[in-house]
Amino acid sequence: MGALTTIDRAVPPNPHTPLVAIVGGGCAGTLVAANLLRRCNEPLRIAMIERSGRFGAGVAYATDDSQHLLNVPAQGMSAFSEEPSHFVDWSARRLGGSVGRASYLPRGIYGEYLRSVLSDSQARGLPRRTLELIHNEAVGINRARTGMELRLAGGASIACDRVVLATGSLESTGIAELPRDPRVIGDQWAPDPLPTDGSTELTLIVGTGLSAVDATLSICAGGGRVVALSRGGRLPFAHLPGLRTTAPPPAIPQEPVTLATLERLVRAHVAEMQRHDYDWRDAIDGLRPVSSQLWACLAPAERRRFLDERLRTWETRRHRMAPAVATRLHELLDSGRVRRLAGTVLAARANDGAMEVDVASSRSAPAHTLTCARIVVCTGAGTDIRRSTNPLLQALLADGGASPDPLALGLRSTGDGALLNSEGHADERVFTLGALRRGELWETTAVQEIRAQAECLAHTIERSLSTFRDSLDRQFAEHPDNASNAITRPVILSGH
């Protein structure tokens, strides 16, 4: 695996080479960069900007806890759709032995894989295509007719020709009832936030989804005990072992439907597939290729009902645990070291070095007090882009360069990911993918969907830049002394 090269100096501009700025260095940004680099057609500069300075793995795959497993078999995790065994083959080389296509590998291994994909693509692109990694935070975009300027924190900026927003899931907005206290951990993925020192203290985890399961395994491996709390107290289901054959999808309604009608359709489809010897999991997975079409059948009010009333039921079935994770979790439940509760947090306070948390099955039900050493919030990604603290997203919404989808889960965009401004017009120079398209596509955060979007986006950008290059070459040939002023140059203007 090659080493990633981080740029720490300005690179001299080339008047014939456009620049694509990718904001976000996680999985989505990595796959866009890799696809652009692997094309190796015309010269191109790519600048990837990541505020954490961690390129490749992102938050989702940066864990070094080997208990944290992918919830998709290795065969489904290739970075490139045309090379379905790419991850399996890489993993075999990395681990020094054969890797089964049905293996659920550690997420940290996948983070290494993404870094390898990025570094190998970086090496492959030279000299015609280059990748510059910039440890900074994008805070705004200045647009002009002939180019754009991506503003960075600290006053730096990058003149660029295309921008890709690959910022990942919205940050969690937290729980208002919890106090600001060092024992309230809002980010389980921050460096060393969880106790793993052999302590038997009790930790309250708010949430019972996949992230909560990971936090539980880490805490219990260190000797701790856990109470996992969520409104329904429901844990994710588990995958069946081995590679499964997904069931064929149902017919798509040809007109808008209510949530109740869509639920009946899905239930009938699952029952029909079970009569054909598929498991219900195979039927749910078979919905994946048409999930965006099914989502589009619902009016915004019906989508909101789904989020308010059915989201957790869907997530426990759609986003399932690896078999080994489920086995270990149920061992901990059986031993009593892990308990799960259905309820909500009404209030919390510090008392004599501990946290006292008032919990009730509903806000109108009687409360009981739970005493714990700490609280870990695992309630998932934020669900309102208008409340995001990301300065670039705030700036785009404030200046009308972007607009929230009807549910405010993300940003409005065209079918190929070009942002729609506040007036509904597409800016074919600014694109997004992944979690920011959730409101319009719904299924858009898993590797298979991000991979497809990244490949499509790279093709779209390549096509649009071909016109740009022709225009640039003409202007440079006609006015060699003025062309660099007429067209915004891809140059890092100041600082990193």
C-alpha positions as CSV (number, residue, x, y, z in Angstrom):
1,M,0.0,0.0,0.0
2,G,1.4,3.4,-1.0
3,A,1.6,6.3,1.4
4,L,-0.8,9.3,1.0
5,T,1.0,12.5,0.2
6,T,-0.4,15.6,2.0
7,I,0.2,18.9,0.4
8,D,1.9,21.5,2.7
9,R,2.8,24.1,0.0
10,A,1.2,25.9,-2.9
11,V,1.5,24.1,-6.2
12,P,2.3,26.2,-9.2
13,P,-0.7,26.6,-11.4
14,N,-1.0,25.2,-14.9
15,P,-3.3,27.3,-17.1
16,H,-4.5,24.3,-19.0
17,T,-5.4,22.1,-16.0
18,P,-8.7,22.5,-14.3
19,L,-9.2,21.7,-10.6
20,V,-11.9,19.7,-8.8
21,A,-12.2,20.5,-5.1
22,I,-13.7,17.6,-3.0
23,V,-14.9,18.7,0.4
24,G,-14.7,15.7,2.7
25,G,-12.0,13.0,3.0
26,G,-14.1,10.1,4.0
27,C,-15.6,7.2,2.0
28,A,-17.7,9.4,-0.4
29,G,-14.9,11.9,-1.2
30,T,-12.4,9.0,-1.5
31,L,-14.5,7.2,-4.1
32,V,-15.1,10.4,-6.2
33,A,-11.3,11.1,-6.1
34,A,-10.4,7.6,-7.0
35,N,-12.8,7.4,-10.0
36,L,-11.5,10.7,-11.3
37,L,-7.9,9.7,-10.9
38,R,-8.4,6.3,-12.5
39,R,-9.8,7.7,-15.7
40,C,-6.4,9.2,-16.6
41,N,-7.7,10.9,-19.8
42,E,-7.1,14.6,-19.8
43,P,-4.9,16.4,-17.2
44,L,-6.8,17.2,-14.0
45,R,-5.9,18.4,-10.5
46,I,-8.0,17.2,-7.5
47,A,-7.8,18.9,-4.1
48,M,-9.4,17.0,-1.2
49,I,-10.1,19.1,1.8
50,E,-10.7,17.4,5.2
51,R,-11.0,19.3,8.5
52,S,-9.9,16.3,10.6
53,G,-6.8,15.7,8.5
54,R,-7.8,12.0,8.3
55,F,-8.1,11.0,4.6
56,G,-9.7,7.8,3.4
57,A,-11.4,6.2,6.3
58,G,-13.6,9.0,7.5
59,V,-15.5,8.7,10.8
60,A,-17.3,5.4,9.8
61,Y,-14.2,3.3,9.3
62,A,-11.6,4.9,11.5
63,T,-12.2,2.6,14.5
64,D,-9.4,0.3,15.6
65,D,-11.6,-2.0,17.7
66,S,-11.6,-5.4,15.9
67,Q,-15.0,-6.1,17.4
68,H,-16.6,-3.4,15.2
69,L,-17.5,-5.4,12.1
70,L,-18.9,-4.3,8.7
71,N,-22.6,-5.1,8.4
72,V,-22.2,-6.1,4.8
73,P,-20.2,-9.2,3.6
74,A,-16.8,-8.4,2.0
75,Q,-18.1,-9.3,-1.5
76,G,-20.4,-6.3,-1.3
77,M,-17.8,-3.7,-0.3
78,S,-15.6,-3.2,-3.3
79,A,-14.8,0.4,-4.1
80,F,-15.4,-0.2,-7.8
81,S,-18.5,-1.8,-9.3
82,E,-16.6,-3.2,-12.3
83,E,-14.2,-5.0,-9.9
84,P,-16.6,-6.8,-7.4
85,S,-13.7,-8.7,-5.7
86,H,-11.4,-5.7,-5.3
87,F,-11.9,-5.5,-1.5
88,V,-11.8,-9.3,-1.1
89,D,-8.6,-9.6,-3.0
90,W,-7.0,-6.6,-1.2
91,S,-8.1,-8.1,2.2
92,A,-6.5,-11.4,1.4
93,R,-3.2,-9.7,0.7
94,R,-3.5,-7.5,3.8
95,L,-4.4,-10.4,6.1
96,G,-2.0,-12.9,4.6
97,G,-4.5,-15.5,3.7
98,S,-7.7,-16.3,1.9
99,V,-10.8,-14.1,2.8
100,G,-14.2,-15.5,2.2
101,R,-16.6,-13.5,0.1
102,A,-19.1,-13.9,2.9
103,S,-16.8,-12.6,5.6
104,Y,-17.8,-9.7,7.8
105,L,-14.4,-8.0,8.3
106,P,-13.5,-5.3,10.9
107,R,-14.5,-1.8,9.9
108,G,-10.9,-0.6,10.7
109,I,-9.7,-3.0,7.9
110,Y,-12.1,-1.3,5.5
111,G,-10.7,2.1,6.6
112,E,-7.2,0.8,5.6
113,Y,-8.6,-0.3,2.3
114,L,-10.1,3.1,1.5
115,R,-6.7,4.7,2.3
116,S,-5.1,2.2,0.1
117,V,-7.6,2.9,-2.7
118,L,-6.8,6.6,-2.3
119,S,-3.0,6.2,-2.3
120,D,-3.0,3.7,-5.1
121,S,-5.2,6.0,-7.2
122,Q,-3.0,9.0,-6.4
123,A,0.1,7.1,-7.7
124,R,-1.8,5.8,-10.7
125,G,-3.0,9.3,-11.7
126,L,0.5,10.8,-11.9
127,P,1.6,12.8,-13.9
128,R,-1.5,13.7,-15.8
129,R,-3.8,13.7,-12.8
130,T,-2.7,14.8,-9.3
131,L,-4.3,14.6,-5.9
132,E,-3.6,17.3,-3.3
133,L,-4.7,16.5,0.3
134,I,-5.4,19.7,2.4
135,H,-5.9,19.6,6.1
136,N,-8.4,22.5,6.5
137,E,-12.1,23.3,6.6
138,A,-14.1,24.7,3.8
139,V,-16.3,27.6,4.9
140,G,-17.8,29.1,1.8
141,I,-17.9,29.3,-2.0
142,N,-17.5,32.5,-4.1
143,R,-18.9,32.1,-7.5
144,A,-18.0,34.0,-10.7
145,R,-19.0,33.5,-14.3
146,T,-15.6,32.0,-15.1
147,G,-14.8,30.0,-12.0
148,M,-15.2,29.6,-8.3
149,E,-13.2,30.2,-5.1
150,L,-13.5,27.8,-2.2
151,R,-12.9,29.7,1.0
152,L,-11.0,27.9,3.8
153,A,-10.8,28.5,7.5
154,G,-8.0,30.9,8.4
155,G,-8.4,33.0,5.3
156,A,-7.0,30.5,2.8
157,S,-8.8,29.8,-0.5
158,I,-8.6,27.6,-3.5
159,A,-9.6,28.7,-7.0
160,C,-11.4,25.8,-8.6
161,D,-13.6,24.8,-11.5
162,R,-15.8,22.1,-9.9
163,V,-16.8,21.5,-6.2
164,V,-18.0,18.2,-4.8
165,L,-19.6,18.2,-1.3
166,A,-18.8,14.8,0.3
167,T,-19.3,15.9,3.9
168,G,-21.0,12.7,5.1
169,S,-23.9,12.4,7.6
170,L,-25.1,15.4,9.5
171,E,-23.7,15.7,13.0
172,S,-25.9,14.6,15.8
173,T,-27.8,17.4,17.5
174,G,-27.5,15.7,20.9
175,I,-30.2,15.5,23.6
176,A,-31.4,18.7,25.2
177,E,-32.2,17.0,28.5
178,L,-28.5,16.1,29.1
179,P,-26.2,18.6,30.8
180,R,-22.8,19.7,29.5
181,D,-20.5,17.5,31.5
182,P,-17.3,15.5,30.7
183,R,-19.2,12.3,31.6
184,V,-21.7,13.0,28.8
185,I,-20.0,11.7,25.7
186,G,-21.6,13.0,22.5
187,D,-19.1,11.6,20.1
188,Q,-18.3,7.9,20.6
189,W,-15.8,8.1,17.8
190,A,-13.6,10.8,19.3
191,P,-10.1,9.5,20.3
192,D,-10.4,7.2,23.4
193,P,-13.8,8.4,24.6
194,L,-15.0,5.1,26.0
195,P,-13.8,3.3,29.1
196,T,-11.8,0.2,28.2
197,D,-9.6,0.0,31.4
198,G,-11.3,-3.0,33.1
199,S,-13.7,-0.8,35.1
200,T,-17.0,-2.5,36.0
201,E,-18.8,0.8,36.2
202,L,-22.2,1.2,34.5
203,T,-22.6,3.2,31.3
204,L,-25.9,4.4,30.0
205,I,-26.0,4.3,26.2
206,V,-28.8,6.4,24.7
207,G,-29.7,4.6,21.5
208,T,-29.9,0.9,20.5
209,G,-28.8,1.0,16.8
210,L,-25.6,-0.2,15.2
211,S,-23.4,2.5,16.7
212,A,-24.8,1.8,20.1
213,V,-24.0,-1.9,19.6
214,D,-20.4,-1.0,18.7
215,A,-20.1,1.2,21.8
216,T,-21.5,-1.6,24.0
217,L,-19.0,-4.2,22.7
218,S,-16.1,-1.8,23.4
219,I,-17.2,-1.0,26.9
220,C,-17.9,-4.6,27.8
221,A,-14.6,-5.8,26.5
222,G,-13.0,-3.5,29.0
223,G,-15.1,-5.0,31.9
224,G,-17.9,-2.4,32.0
225,R,-21.6,-2.9,32.2
226,V,-24.2,-1.2,29.9
227,V,-27.8,-0.1,30.0
228,A,-29.0,0.7,26.4
229,L,-32.0,3.0,26.2
230,S,-34.2,4.0,23.3
231,R,-37.8,4.8,22.9
232,G,-38.7,1.3,21.6
233,G,-35.8,-0.6,23.1
234,R,-35.4,-2.4,19.8
235,L,-32.1,-3.9,18.7
236,P,-31.1,-4.4,15.1
237,F,-31.8,-7.8,13.6
238,A,-28.9,-10.0,12.6
239,H,-27.8,-11.1,9.1
240,L,-28.0,-14.8,8.3
241,P,-24.7,-16.5,7.7
242,G,-23.3,-16.8,4.2
243,L,-24.0,-15.0,1.0
244,R,-27.6,-14.7,0.3
245,T,-29.6,-14.4,-3.0
246,T,-31.8,-11.3,-2.8
247,A,-35.4,-11.6,-3.8
248,P,-36.6,-9.8,-6.9
249,P,-38.2,-6.4,-6.1
250,P,-41.9,-5.7,-6.2
251,A,-43.6,-3.7,-8.9
252,I,-43.4,0.1,-8.4
253,P,-46.7,2.0,-8.0
254,Q,-47.3,4.2,-11.0
255,E,-48.9,7.0,-8.9
256,P,-48.4,8.5,-5.5
257,V,-49.4,6.3,-2.6
258,T,-49.9,6.8,1.1
259,L,-47.5,5.3,3.7
260,A,-50.2,2.8,4.7
261,T,-50.6,1.6,1.1
262,L,-46.9,1.3,0.7
263,E,-46.6,-0.7,3.9
264,R,-49.3,-3.1,2.7
265,L,-47.4,-3.5,-0.6
266,V,-44.1,-4.3,1.1
267,R,-45.7,-6.7,3.6
268,A,-47.5,-8.5,0.7
269,H,-44.3,-8.7,-1.2
270,V,-42.3,-10.1,1.7
271,A,-45.0,-12.7,2.3
272,E,-45.0,-13.7,-1.4
273,M,-41.2,-14.0,-1.4
274,Q,-41.3,-16.2,1.7
275,R,-43.7,-18.5,-0.2
276,H,-41.0,-18.8,-2.8
277,D,-38.5,-19.9,-0.1
278,Y,-36.8,-16.6,0.4
279,D,-36.1,-15.3,4.0
280,W,-37.7,-12.0,4.9
281,R,-34.2,-10.5,4.9
282,D,-33.7,-11.5,1.3
283,A,-37.0,-9.7,0.4
284,I,-36.0,-6.5,2.3
285,D,-32.5,-6.5,0.6
286,G,-34.3,-7.0,-2.7
287,L,-36.0,-3.6,-2.2
288,R,-32.6,-1.9,-2.3
289,P,-32.4,-1.3,-6.1
290,V,-35.9,0.3,-6.1
291,S,-35.9,2.0,-2.7
292,S,-35.5,5.5,-4.2
293,Q,-38.4,4.8,-6.5
294,L,-40.6,3.6,-3.6
295,W,-39.5,6.7,-1.6
296,A,-40.5,8.9,-4.6
297,C,-44.0,7.4,-4.4
298,L,-44.6,9.1,-1.1
299,A,-45.6,12.8,-0.8
300,P,-43.5,14.8,1.7
301,A,-46.2,14.6,4.4
302,E,-46.2,10.8,4.0
303,R,-42.4,10.7,4.2
304,R,-42.5,12.7,7.4
305,R,-45.0,10.2,8.8
306,F,-42.5,7.4,8.0
307,L,-39.7,9.3,9.8
308,D,-41.9,9.9,12.8
309,E,-43.7,6.6,13.1
310,R,-41.8,3.9,11.2
311,L,-38.2,4.8,10.9
312,R,-36.9,2.6,13.8
313,T,-38.9,-0.4,12.7
314,W,-37.4,-0.1,9.2
315,E,-33.8,0.5,10.4
316,T,-33.8,-2.6,12.7
317,R,-34.6,-4.7,9.6
318,R,-32.7,-2.9,6.9
319,H,-29.4,-2.2,8.8
320,R,-28.6,-5.5,10.5
321,M,-25.8,-6.8,12.6
322,A,-23.0,-9.1,11.4
323,P,-23.8,-12.6,12.7
324,A,-20.7,-12.7,15.1
325,V,-21.7,-9.3,16.5
326,A,-25.3,-10.5,17.2
327,T,-23.9,-13.6,18.9
328,R,-21.7,-11.6,21.2
329,L,-24.3,-9.1,22.0
330,H,-26.8,-11.7,23.0
331,E,-24.2,-13.4,25.2
332,L,-23.8,-10.1,27.0
333,L,-27.6,-9.7,27.4
334,D,-27.9,-13.3,28.7
335,S,-25.2,-12.7,31.3
336,G,-26.8,-9.5,32.6
337,R,-23.9,-7.3,31.7
338,V,-26.0,-5.5,29.2
339,R,-29.6,-4.5,29.7
340,R,-31.9,-2.7,27.3
341,L,-34.7,-0.4,28.3
342,A,-37.6,1.2,26.4
343,G,-38.0,4.8,27.4
344,T,-36.7,8.4,27.1
345,V,-34.5,10.6,29.1
346,L,-36.5,13.3,31.1
347,A,-33.6,14.9,32.9
348,A,-30.0,14.2,34.1
349,R,-27.6,15.7,36.6
350,A,-24.2,15.1,38.2
351,N,-24.2,13.9,41.8
352,D,-21.2,12.8,43.9
353,G,-19.1,11.9,40.9
354,A,-21.9,10.0,39.1
355,M,-24.7,10.8,36.7
356,E,-28.3,10.5,37.8
357,V,-30.7,10.1,34.9
358,D,-34.5,10.3,35.1
359,V,-36.0,7.8,32.7
360,A,-39.6,7.0,31.8
361,S,-41.4,4.8,29.3
362,S,-43.0,8.0,28.0
363,R,-43.0,11.7,28.9
364,S,-46.3,11.3,30.7
365,A,-45.3,8.1,32.6
366,P,-43.8,7.9,36.1
367,A,-40.0,8.2,36.0
368,H,-37.3,6.2,37.8
369,T,-33.8,7.3,38.4
370,L,-30.8,5.4,37.0
371,T,-27.3,6.1,38.4
372,C,-24.4,5.6,36.1
373,A,-20.8,6.6,35.7
374,R,-21.2,8.2,32.3
375,I,-23.7,8.6,29.4
376,V,-22.8,7.9,25.7
377,V,-25.1,9.4,23.1
378,C,-25.6,7.1,20.1
379,T,-28.8,8.5,18.6
380,G,-27.5,8.6,15.0
381,A,-27.0,11.3,12.5
382,G,-28.7,14.6,12.5
383,T,-32.0,14.9,10.6
384,D,-32.3,18.7,9.9
385,I,-29.7,20.2,7.7
386,R,-30.8,23.7,8.8
387,R,-29.4,22.9,12.2
388,S,-26.0,21.7,10.9
389,T,-23.0,23.4,12.4
390,N,-20.9,22.8,9.2
391,P,-19.8,26.3,8.1
392,L,-19.9,25.5,4.4
393,L,-23.4,24.1,4.6
394,Q,-24.5,27.1,6.7
395,A,-23.0,29.5,4.1
396,L,-24.6,27.7,1.1
397,L,-28.0,27.8,2.7
398,A,-27.6,31.4,3.8
399,D,-26.6,32.7,0.4
400,G,-29.1,30.7,-1.5
401,G,-26.5,28.6,-3.3
402,A,-28.1,25.5,-1.9
403,S,-31.6,24.6,-0.6
404,P,-32.9,21.9,1.8
405,D,-35.1,19.1,0.5
406,P,-38.7,19.2,1.7
407,L,-37.9,17.2,4.8
408,A,-34.6,19.1,5.4
409,L,-32.7,15.8,5.6
410,G,-30.2,17.1,3.1
411,L,-29.9,19.2,0.0
412,R,-31.9,19.4,-3.2
413,S,-30.1,18.2,-6.3
414,T,-30.6,17.0,-9.8
415,G,-30.5,13.4,-10.7
416,D,-26.7,13.5,-11.2
417,G,-26.1,15.4,-8.0
418,A,-25.8,19.0,-9.1
419,L,-27.0,21.3,-6.3
420,L,-30.2,23.2,-6.8
421,N,-30.2,26.8,-5.5
422,S,-32.9,28.5,-3.5
423,E,-34.7,29.3,-6.8
424,G,-34.6,25.7,-8.0
425,H,-31.9,26.3,-10.6
426,A,-29.0,23.8,-11.0
427,D,-25.4,24.9,-10.6
428,E,-23.6,22.4,-12.8
429,R,-20.3,23.3,-11.1
430,V,-21.3,22.2,-7.6
431,F,-22.3,18.6,-6.8
432,T,-23.0,16.4,-3.9
433,L,-23.5,12.7,-3.1
434,G,-24.1,10.3,-0.2
435,A,-25.8,11.4,2.9
436,L,-26.7,14.9,1.7
437,R,-29.0,13.4,-0.9
438,R,-30.9,11.3,1.7
439,G,-34.1,13.4,1.6
440,E,-34.6,12.8,-2.1
441,L,-33.1,9.3,-2.5
442,W,-33.4,7.8,1.1
443,E,-31.1,4.9,0.5
444,T,-27.9,6.8,-0.2
445,T,-25.5,6.2,2.8
446,A,-24.2,2.7,2.2
447,V,-21.1,1.9,0.2
448,Q,-23.0,0.3,-2.7
449,E,-25.1,3.5,-3.3
450,I,-22.2,5.9,-2.7
451,R,-20.0,3.8,-5.1
452,A,-22.6,4.1,-7.9
453,Q,-23.0,7.8,-7.3
454,A,-19.3,8.4,-7.2
455,E,-18.8,6.7,-10.6
456,C,-21.7,8.6,-12.1
457,L,-20.4,11.9,-10.7
458,A,-16.9,11.3,-12.0
459,H,-18.4,10.7,-15.5
460,T,-20.5,13.8,-15.2
461,I,-17.6,16.0,-14.1
462,E,-15.4,14.6,-16.8
463,R,-18.0,15.4,-19.5
464,S,-18.6,18.9,-18.2
465,L,-14.9,19.7,-18.0
466,S,-14.2,18.6,-21.6
467,T,-16.2,21.7,-22.7
468,F,-14.3,23.8,-20.1
469,R,-11.0,22.6,-21.5
470,D,-12.0,23.5,-25.1
471,S,-13.0,27.0,-24.0
472,L,-9.8,27.4,-21.9
473,D,-7.5,26.3,-24.7
474,R,-9.2,28.7,-27.2
475,Q,-8.8,31.6,-24.8
476,F,-5.2,30.7,-24.0
477,A,-4.4,30.4,-27.7
478,E,-6.1,33.7,-28.6
479,H,-4.9,35.7,-25.6
480,P,-1.9,34.0,-24.0
481,D,-1.1,37.1,-21.9
482,N,-4.6,37.5,-20.5
483,A,-6.1,34.0,-20.4
484,S,-5.0,33.3,-16.9
485,N,-7.0,36.4,-15.8
486,A,-10.0,35.6,-17.9
487,I,-10.4,32.1,-16.5
488,T,-10.1,31.3,-12.8
489,R,-6.9,29.4,-12.3
490,P,-6.8,26.2,-10.3
491,V,-4.3,27.4,-7.7
492,I,-4.2,27.3,-3.9
493,L,-4.1,31.0,-3.3
494,S,-2.9,31.1,0.3
495,G,-2.1,28.9,3.3
496,H,-3.2,25.4,4.2
